[in-house]
Amino acid sequence: MKFFTILLLLAMVAAALTAYEVYAPIGPAVGTSDAEAVYVDIAPGTGTQAIAAQLEEAGVLRIRFAFELLRVVKRGKLIAGEYRFNQPATASEVYARMVSGDVYTISVTIPEGYNIFEIAQAVANAGLASRDDFLTAERSQTALVADIDPNAPSLEGYLFPDTYRFTRHTPPGQMLAAMVKRFRQVAGQLGLGRGEMGKTVILASLVEKEVRQDAERPLVAGVFINRLVQGMPLATDPSVIYAALLEGHYRGTIYASDLQSQSPYNTYRHAGLPPGPIANPGVAALKAALAPARTDYLYFVADAQGHSRFSATLEQHTQQVESYRKALHTAAPQSPAPPPHPGAHRSAASRRPARHSAHRASR
């Protein structure tokens, strides 16, 4: 009896120790910052014993035996990837996370209207890749859209605005593939066919950059269509800004020299659509490009409330411009008149008439 009693006691002690190893939390203190958290990167194909060893060495497990025991008892497929530990966790919780694939990812949000330069900067700000490396990939990975835009000089226009989550080791090409895949999903939902893809996305990118009020987007698209039909230059500032960005000399505002640029993206000097998108449009802009409003409008200008005023004739447009200036002067009588060309990425509310407003679609 004494022998069996000792065995029972030993079994109880072993069970208690095992339970302690499995269910007692260990790891960084609660509230540990991302910079000080423990990261464990499990490579694809790593076996259970090697994974347990990595976790033990990182201080996430007290002893690897607890993790190996859980593998035997609970089964399940362990998913490779990088895991972040920023608070105490039990071996059971660690195991459950690895079975569910709760890998560490970083969120990056791409707003509507961002161009490839801004997306590259957003990715860099998130710590996912350097700006230059990502920009290079945006320009070189055109095979991702070769079937819908075989002459695309970059992925501009096809990186759908959304919030994405990537691991710290996701290569730029894989991130771009996810953005293009999302674009294809949305394009399919909107019924955007391959034959009309290129021109529609270009038009949508112009609409995206020119107006922020969704209800006005079809009207703006209609203005552009009307001007194209009549052979009038689109004369839209965002395209001039994009030309300067491509040439590497955008200075935060539009200068006379920018308006004289020979770039095919300069819609003051070249009639028709620019050769490619100037930004990445969202759903509302794509819908507007697919279904422009049918009107006789040829001009539009922002008013003091941030909406657009549309005109069919140059005379009407000039009156709208004067009304805007008067409203602005009444609201701020001591303020100087607005400069001819505002900075980039402005909202509809901040668009201001320019010296050449009588001949411009966007003014």
N, C-alpha and C positions, 0 to 999 in steps of 0.2 A: 504493500500500500504506500509506503514511504516513497518508493521508486516512482510509482505512477503519480503520486502527489507532486514530486519534483518535476516530472515531465509536464504535468499540467501547468504548474507555475511557470516553467520555462516557456511553454506554448503561449501562455497569457502575456508574459513579458514580451515575447517575440511579436505577438499580435498587437500589443500596445505600441511597441516601437514602430512597427510597420504602419499602423494607423497614424502615428505621429508624423512619420516621414511623408505619408500620402496626404494628410489633411491639415498639417500645421503650416501656415503661411511662411514664406521666406522670400527675400528679395528687397529691392529698394523701398525706401520709406514712402508713405502716401504723399503725393504732391511733388514727387521728383520731376524736375523739368525734362523736356525732351533732350536737352543737351547733356544731361547727367544720367539719363535712363540707360538701362542695359539693353543692348541689341544683340540678338543671336541670329545669324544668317545660316539657314539650313539649305545646303545645296541639293539639287534634285538627285535622287538615287541614294541619298545617305541612309544607312541602316539604323535600326532602333538603338543599338548599343552605341553607335557613334553619335547619334543625336543626344542620347542621355549623357554621354561624356561631355559634349559641348555645353549642355545646360548646367551640368554640375560645375564645370570649369568656370562658367560665367557667373556662378553664384545664384542661379535660379532654382537649383535643386540642392538639397543637403547631400544626398547620395543618389547615384544613378540607378541603384537597385529599385527604388520606388517607382521610377518611370518605366523601367523594364517590366516590373510586375504589373503595372497598369496595362501595358501593351498586351501581356499574356491574358489578363482577365477581361479587358474591355474590347480588345481587338480594334478594328477601325484603321483607316488609311491615314498615315501621317503626311501632311501636305508641306512641301518645301516652301521656303520663302524667308523673309526677314521678319522677326518677331521683336516687338518692343515690350520691355518690362519696366514700368514706372511706378509700381506699387507692389506690396507683398502679395504672393499668390501661392496656393497649395499646388502640390505635384499633380493632383487631380485636375485642378483648373488649368494648369499649363498643358496637360495632356489634352483636355477638351478643346483648348484653343487651337492646338496643332491639328486635331482631327477636323475641326470646322474650317481650318484655313484662315484664321483671324490674323493675317499678316499685316504688317505695318505699312500703311500707305500715306501719301501726302496729297492733299487736295489742292487743285489749281483751277481757278474759275476764269473762263474766257468770256468776257462780255460781248454782246452784239456789237459789230462794227470794228472790233479789233483787227488790225492788219498783222502781217507776219512779223513785223518788227516789234509790235506790242506784245504779241503772243510769246515771242522768244524772250522778251524781258519778263513777262509774267512767270514763265517756266523757270527762268534764272532766279527770280525773287523767291520762288518756292523751294529753291535749292535742289532742283531736279536735274539741271544741266546748265552749262554756261550759255550765255546769250548767243555768242558767236557760233558755237557748235550747233545749237538748235536752229539758228537762222540758216546755217549751211545746209542742214538736213531739210529744212523747208524748201530750199531751192533745188536740192538734188534728188529728193524722193518723189519726183513727178510721175514715176511709174505707178504710183498709187492711184492716179486719176487718168492714166493714159487712155483708158477705154471711153472716158466721157469728155476729156479735153486733151487730145493728143499733142497739142502745141503749147500746153501750159508751161510758162517759164518758172513757175513755182507752184506751191499748193495754195496760194492766195485764193480765197473764196470758197475753199472746200474743207476748211478746218472749222467744223460747226461750233458756234458759241454754246458752251455748256460748262458744267462743273465735272471735272475728271479726277480720278484718284489713281496715282501711280506709286510704285515702290521707288525707293531711292536708287535702285539699280536698273530701272527701266530705261533702255536706250532710246534716244530721240526718235528713231525710226518707228519703234513700237508705239510711242505716244502719238505720233502723227497718224499712224495707221488707225488708232482708236478714234481720233477726231474725224478722219475721213469716213470711217465706218459709220459714225453717228450722222454725218452729213448725208450719206447714202440712205440711211434709214429714214431721215426726215424727207429727203427728196422723193423717196418712194411713197411715203404717206401723203405727200402733196400732189402726187401724180406728175412729177417733173420728169419728162422723158429725156433720154440721152440726146436725141436730135436737137432739142431746144436748150439743153443744159448750159452750154457756154454763154450764149447771149443773155439768157435769163439771169444767170448768176452775176454777170457783169452789171446788168441793169439793177438788180437787187442791191448790189454793193453800193451803187451811186445813191439809191433811195435811202439805204441804211445810214449813209454819212450825211445826207442833206436834211433829214427831218427826224424828229423824235416822237411825234404824235402818230400813233398807229393809224388813227382814222384818216390822217392826211397822206399816208404813204401811197395809196392807189392814185390819188390826185397828182402827186409828184411824179409817179411813174407815168401817168398819162401825159404830163407836160413833156417829159423826155421823149416819149413816143411821138407826140405831135411834132416836136422839133426835128426828130430823125426823119419823119415822113417829108417834112418841108425842106430838108437839107440844111437846117440851121445848126450851127455849132451848139453843143450842149452847154458850153461855157460854165462849168461847175467847179467851184474852188477846190473841193476835196480831191479831184483828179489832179489838179495842179500841185497840191500838197504832196500827193503820192508820187508824182513825177520827181519832185525835189527830194523826197525820201529815197527813191531808187538811185538818184544821182549822188546821194550822200551830202547834200548841202542845204537841207531844210533848216531854217533859222527861227522857227516858231511863229512866223507870220509870212504872208505872201508879199513879195516885192515885184516891182515892174519887170525885173529880169526873169522872174519865175514865169510870168505871163508870156514872155517871149521865148520860152524854152522850146526846143525842137522835139522834145520827147513826144512819142505817140500818145502818151497819157495826158498831154496838155489839150484839153477839150476846148480851149479858146482858139488854138491854131489849127486843130484838126477836127473836121466834122465827123459825125458818126460816133459809135461807142469806142471807148479805149480798147486796146488789144487784150486786156484781161481785167479781172476784178481788182478793185482797189481796197477791199476789206472783206471780212467774212460776215455775210448777212445772216440775220436770224429769221425766224419763221414769218413774222409780219412783213418783212421786206421781201422775202421770197414770194409770199402770197400776192403782194402788190405787183411784183414784176410779172407774175403769171396772169394777173387779171387787172391791168391798168384801167383806171376810170376813163370813160369816153366823154371827153369835154372838148371845148375849143381853146382851152387855156394854153398859153405859150410862155408864161412868166409866173414866178411866185417870189414873195418876199416875206420875211418874218415880221410879225407885228410886236408890239410892246408886251403882249401877254404870252408870247412864246408859241403862237400859232402862225400859220402861213396864210397869206392873202394871195389869191390867184387872179390873174388877168389874162384876157384874150388878146388885147392890143397893147402896143407900146405906150400909147397915151394913158390907158387905164393903169398900166404898170407904174408909169412915172407918178401918177397921182397917189398910188399906194405907197410909193417910196417917200413922197413928201409927207403923207399922213403919218408915216412911221417916224420921220424926223421930228415932226411937230409934237407927237405924243412923247417922244423921248425928251425933247426940250422942256415940255410942260412938267414932266415928272421930275426932271433935274435941271432947272433953269441955269444953275451955276456951272454945270458940267460942260466940258468942251464937246464938240460934235464927235461922234464915233469915228475911229480910223477907217480908212478904206477897206482894209483886209484884216479880219480877226485871226486869232491863232488857230491851230489845228484842233480837231476833235471837239469843236464847239457844239452846243446844243442848239435846237431851233430857236430857243429864247434869246441866244446871244448872237445869232447871225445878224449882220448889219449891212445895209445897202452900201455899195461901193461906187466909186466914180463912174465905173462903166455899167452901172445898173441897168441902163436903158437897153442894153444889148445882151443881157445875161438871163439864162434860165433860172438861175438860183437867186436872183435878186428881183 
